[in-house]
Amino acid sequence: MMGTSLEKYILAVITMDPQKVSGGAPIFYAENEDEMQKTAFTLEKILDGMAHDVKNGTMIIVKHF
């Protein structure tokens, strides 16, 4: 029997370009790279997730199970 399980999901998005992201998870806007990094790593600790840089001025926080 094959079941469905949620193995990972996006908890938050941090971006410098609001035009590149929309809905689905909370979005945090940063004015520069340094602010984006600091916000991502703070959220990573608070949400018990992992930060991933998607290389387009956007980072995501993902929960892995």
N, C-alpha and C positions, 0 to 999 in steps of 0.2 A: 504494500500500500504506500503510495507516494503522497506526502503531505506538503503543505506550503509553509515555509518559515521565513521570517524576516531576519536576515543575517547582517545587514548594514543599512543605515539610512542617514540622510543629511539632516543634521540638527540646526545648522546655521550657515549663512553665506556672508562673507565679508568682501566688499568690492570697492574699487576706486571709480568704477564706471557704472552708474545706475542703468544705463542703456543695455548692458550686457546680461542682466539678471531680472527675473520676475518670479513672484509667488512661490508657494510650496513650502518654504522654510523661512524663518525670520531672517531679514536682510539688514546688515549693518553697513553703513557707508563710511569710508575712510578718505581723508583728503590726500594722503600720500602713502608710500610703501611702508614707512616706519609705523605709522598709525595702524595700517592694515595688519602688519605682523603682530604688534602689541595686542590689538583687539582679538586677533585669532588665537594667540597663545593664552590670553586670559580666559576666553570662552572655552578653549580646549580643557583647561583645568576645571572650570566651573561645571561644564557639561559632561565631564569624564569621557571625552571623545578624542579624536585625533585630527589635527589640522593638516590639510593638504593644499598645496599651492597649485592651482590649475593653469598657471603661467599666462594669464591674460589680464592681470590686475585684479584677480579674484581668488579668494581662498574659501574652502569649505571646511566645516567641522563635521566629521562622520563618526557615527557610533558603530563599532565592529563588535560582533558577538562571537 
